[in-house]
Amino acid sequence: MRQSLRQKIIEVCDLKIEKKGDNVGLSFYAFFANRNDDPVLLMEAAIWWIETHKLDHFEKAVKIKQMVERGD
């Protein structure tokens, strides 16, 4: 996964955790605008989330942030 996407995921997770606490869940769609303006990047996130890690649709933001920071 490209570094810019990793950074965006960490930023979004931090924001969600700050606003809603450690138990907040999110999907990979949380990292993108409502309209699909970058389908290649969206697919990169989807492949990482669904194919590579076989994550559920909603996962805890804390878990996702830790995975990205570790380089999973």
Secondary structure as UniProt FT lines:
FT   HELIX           3..20
FT   TURN            22..23
FT   STRAND          25..26
FT   HELIX           28..31
FT   HELIX           39..46
FT   HELIX           47..52
FT   STRAND          59..60
FT   HELIX           61..70
//
